[in-house]
Amino acid sequence: MKVLMLSWEYPPKSVGGLAQHVYDLTNAYPDQGVEVHLLTAGEKGAPSFEQVNGVKVYRVEPYQVSSPDFVTWVAQFNVALLEKAIPLLADTGGFDIVHAHDWLVAYAARAIKHAGRLPLVVTIHATEYGRNYGLHNDVQRHISDIEWWLTYEAWKVICCSRYMEGEIKHVFQLPQDKVAIIPNGVNVANFQTRSDKASRSFYAAPDEKIIFYVGRLVKEKGVQVLLDGAPEILANYPQTKFIIAGKGPHLGALKQQAELLGIANRVYFTGYINDDVRNSLYSWSDVAVFPSLYEPFGIVALEAMAARTPVVVSDCGGISEIVRQGIDGLKVRTGNSHSLARNILTLLKKPELGEKLKENAYQRVVEEFNWQSIARQTISVYKEVLKASRTAVWEAPERQSGFFGRFNRRLARYS
């Protein structure tokens, strides 16, 4: 099976969790007999083509024409994707499936689908509606329309949780039989390495407890809720350090909030950290906290579980489905700083509970959220779509010419 995959993120370009998802998923494919060609956005210092564990990765640059906004940049990026895809389709003899991740590659994915008569599978990782708790302006409505259009064009839509299944069925009015739920995963080996350049003393004093958050600094991640709960935690454990790792547009507001709460000296905003430093911080932390207000899945919780750090998460979205209350983590009321503080204090007061939770969590990650299992589930969706596509009414092969005609006739042989 040959798959043409489109994603705007792929390492080293990493904005959210999509890059790691696509990297780990595609890495699991070659062992299962799937040939993957990935089209993605270029990044400074990254080669325009490379093979990564058998995956052929092509990086493209949007046109160097000034873009007044991100939506315009995305349109330019999609044209660049098509410029790469057209000769690739000809040179490789075509593909069996096109797999697109999120709205940022919608234009190119739809064009390839129709021009090449190829079935389209789409993964929706989050929606504009969910990120913004509704659609409040024309840009948000425009992006949501593109998302709807992409799911309409898809033969099958993959999402990562029951929560997201409900969201996309509600927002895009998708029928039940068009949606497949396949969770995200984590590679536990990625959390074994530690930084040989960082020391715990860089971040906290020897007698300080460490409360750790890592992720994008945007409102929906709920770091402001953690800061609101910090005074209650400090009242019980004055020697506590809150380490906030990551970057994002909400950073300035969070720093100002810490100042206003009088806790700025207890909060360390690290900015971006590499994976080895992240792993070291997990190993030094007493609790990893993810107080999200909106979370389609919550892969960061899986990562903390893989790193054997006790987790406290919001009881919202997909992250609530990962953590089983009192078994492999603790869940708190979404947006409630008192509930969050109380549960963090429970783990600080009862380290033996944290030990039990983190060991249960680690075993669950290994058994249920490994990428080979997730790849098999995704390939099963491909096979289902290929079987269904054999009855599709495309333009008659004899009316086609050139490379599209050649691989359309090849596809017809599945009939």
N, C-alpha and C positions, 0 to 999 in steps of 0.2 A: 504494500500500500504506500502511495506517495501523497504527502500532505503539503500543501502550500499554506503556511501560517503567517498571519499579519498581526503585529503588535507594535505600538509606538514606543513601548519600553522594553529594553533588554540590556543586561549588564554590558558595559559599565553605566549606561543611562538608566538611572533608577530614581523615580519620583515618589512612587508609592510601593505597594506590594506586588504590582503586576509584573515587574521585571523578574523578581525571584520566582513567581509562579510559572512564567513562561520558560525560564531557564530550567527549573527542576522538571517540569512536565516534558519538555522536549528532550532532556537528557535521558529520560526513562524510555523513550520511544525506540531507539535503535535496538535495544535488547529484545524488543517485542516485534521486530520485523517491520517497523515503520520507518520510511525514509522521509525526513523533514527538511524542507527549505523554508527558512524564516526571513521575512522582510520586516525590517524595523528601522527606527530613526538612527541617524549617525550621532556620534558623540566625539568630542575632541580627543584625539589620541587613539581612537578605536579604528581598526582597519575596515575598509569598505567591504571586504569579504574575508571570512575565516571559517574553519571547521571547528566546532566545539563539541567534543565527544561524539563525533559522527554527524552532528547537526550542521547543515550548511546555512550560514548566517550572512545575509546581505544587508548592509546598512546604506541608507539613502539620505541625502540632504535636501530639505525643502528649498525652493527657489530663493535666491538671495535678493528678494524684492521686499521692501519694507512692508510689514504686516501691522495694520492698525490695531489688531486684537488677536487673541489666541484662536478664535474660530477661523479667521482668515488664514492664520498659519497652518491650521489643520487641513484646510482645503488645499493649500500649496503642497503640503506634505503628501496628501493623497495622490496628487498628480505625479509627484516624484515616485511614489510607490508604483504607479501604473507604468511609468517609463521603464522601471526595472522589471516589472512583472511580464510585460509583453514579450521581450526577447527571451526571458527565462522560460516562459511557456513553450516557446518555439524550440529552444535549445535542449530542454529536458524531455520533450515528447509529451508534455502535459502532466496533469495531476488527477488524483481520484477525488480529493476533497479540498475545499478551501475552508480554513478555520480562522475566524476573525475575533479579536479580543477588544470589546468595547467600541464606542462610537467614533473614536479617533481614526479608525481605519475603515469606516463604513462605506465611503464613496468608492474606494478602490476595491473593496471586497464585493460590493454589489456589481461593479463593472466587470470584474473578472468572472463572477458567477454567470452573468448573462452572455458575455462575449464568448466565454469558453464552455458554456453549458455544463457547469460544474456545480454539484450540490454544495450548499453553504451551511456550515455549522458556526454558531456564534456563542461566545461566552460573555455574559454580562456580569461584570464584577461589582458594579454599583450603578445607581441611576442618579441622574440630575435631580429628579423629584425627591429621592431619599436624602441626598446630600444636603439639600436646602430646605427640607421639611415642607415641600410644595414648590410651585413654580411662581416666582414673584416678578419676573421681568422678561423682556423679549429675548434676551440671550439665553436664559434658562429654558424658556419655552422652545426656542430653536434647537438647542442641544437635545432636549427631550424628544422633539419631533424626529431628529436623526436617529436617536435610540429606538424609537418606535418603528421607524422605517427599516432599520437594520434587523430588528426581530421579525418584522413582517417578511423580509426577504429570506430569512433563515429557514432551512429545513428543520433544524432542531436548535433550541436555545438551552445552553447549559448555565446553571447558576450553582452557587456554592453552599446553599443552606435552605432549610424549609422557610425561613424568614424571607430570603430573597425570592423564593418561588412565589410566595404570596404577594410580594411587592411587584414583581414584573407581571404577574397575572392581573393585578389590579391596575397598574399604571398603563400597561400596553394592551390589556384585554386579550392576553394569550390563552388559547385553549390548553387544557391539561395535558393532552397528548403531544404538545409541542415542546414541553419543558422536561429537562432531565436535571436531577440534583446530583452533583458530584462535588465532594468537599475539597478544600485545599489540603495541602500536606506540608510536611517539613522533613528535611534530611537531618537526622540527629547528629550525624558526623560533623555537620557545619558548626556545631556548638561545643565541640571538644577542645578546639584550639584556644589558647590564651595569648594575650599580648605580653611580649617580653620587654616592652618599653614603658608600660603603664604600671603604676603601683596604687594600691588601695589608698595610700596616704595622700595621693594627688586629689582625691575626691572627698575623703572623710577622715575624721580623727579615729584612732583605734577604738575608742569607747562609744562611737556613734553608730546607731542603727541606720541602715540605708534603705530608703524607699525609692524604687527605681521605676521610671517611665521611659520608654523609648518609642519613637514614632514621629509622624508628621505633627507639626504644631499648627493645627487648624481647630476651629471651634468644635466640630463634631467629635473630636477625639476626647474632649472633656477634661483637659488638664486643668482648666479653671476650677472644676469641681474638686479636684485633688488639692489645689491651693486653698480653697475655701475650707476644706476639712483639716488642713495642716495645723491651725492653732489648737484644735481639740486634741490632736495627736501629741503635739509638743507640750500641752498641759500635763499629759501623763508620762511622756518620754521626752524630756527637754533635749536630751542628747540624740537627736534624730536629724539626719540629713536627707533632703529630698533632691534626688538627682534626676534632672529632666534632660534627656538626650534627644537630639533631632533639630530640625529647622522647619520654618514655615512662616506664613504671614501673620500668625497670631502671637509670635514671639514677643514683640514689643508690648502688647496688651498684657501678656502673662507676667513680664518683668515689672510692669507698672502695678499690677495686682499684688505681687509679692511685696513691693514697697509699701503699698497702702495698708496691707495686712500686718506690716511690721515683722515679716519673716524673711526678708531678703537675704539675711546672713545664714539662713538655714536651707536655702534653695540654691542649687548649682545648675545653671543652664550650660550644658557642655557644648551645644552646637552639634554639628555632624560628628559622628564617631565611626570608625571602621569596625568591621565584624569582630576582629580579635579583641578590641577594647570593649565592645558590646558584650562579648562572651565573658570577659573578665568581670565586668560590672554585674552581670547576672550572678556569677559565682560569689561575689562579695555581698550581694543584696539579701536582705531579710525578707523582703516582699517585692514582687513586681506588680504594678498597678496599671490597669487599663480601664479608665472610667468613661468609656465612649458614650456619646449620646446617639450616634448612628454608626452601626457596624455591620456591613453585609456578611462578613465572616469572622474576622479577627485573627488573622494569621499570627499576629504578634503574641497572642496568648499561647498558641501552639509552640512558638519559638521559646518562650519562657519555660513552658513545660518540658521542652526538649533539653533546655539548659539546666533542668532540675532546680528551678526557683519557684517557691510558692506564689500562686497568683490570686489576685482579687480583681474581679471584672464587673462591669455593669450587667445587669440582667436585661440586656436588650439585643435585638437582632441576632445575627449568626453567632456572635461570641458567647451568647447565653447557651447555645446548643453545644458548644465545645466543652464547657465547664459544668460538671455535675456537682451541685451544692454539697459541700461537706465531704465529698469523695476525692475529687482531684483539684479542688479550688473552692473559693468563696465567691458568691454573687451578691451584689448590692443593688438597692433601688436606683434606677437610672436618674442621674442629675441630683441626687440627694447626698450632700457632703457629710451629713451626720452619719448616715448609713455606711458611707465609705470609710469614714474615720473609725467607726466602731468595729468594723470587720478587720481593718488593718491592725488596730490595737489588739484584737483577738489573737492574731498571729504573732505579734510582738510579745504578748504575755504567755503564749503557749507554743514555744518553738517545737515541741514534740508533735503538735498538730500539723505545723508546717512541714515537718519531715515526712509524716504520713501522706499528706496531700501531694507533695512533689514526687514521691516515689510512685504513687498511683498514677499521677499524671504522665510521668515519663513512660511507664509501661503502656498506657493507652495510646500515646503518640506513636510508639514503635509498632503497635499491633494494628491500629485503625487508620492512621494518617500518614502512611508511607507512600512514596511517589510511584512505586511499581504497581501498587493496587489502584491508585488513582489513574495511572496511564491505561491500565487494562479496562477500567470503566469507561474512559473516554474513547478508546479504540472500539469498544462495544457500541457506542453511539455512532461512530463512523460507519461501522458495518451495517447497523440498522438503517442509516440514511442511504448508504449505497444500495442496499437491497430495495428500498422504497423508490429510489431514483430511477431504477430500471424501467419503471412504468411511466416515467415523466414524458410529457409531450414537448420535445424540443424541435427545432427546425430540422427538416429531413436532412440527413448527412450528405446526400447527393447535391444539395443546393449550397453546400458550404465549400470553401476553398482555402488553401493555405494551411498554416499550422493549426488554426482552430478546427478546421475540417478534419485534419489528421487525428487530433486527439479526441474530437467528438466521435469519430468513427470507432476509435479505440474504446471509448466509454460505452458505445452502443453494443460492443461485444459482450458486455455484462448481461445483456438481455437474453 
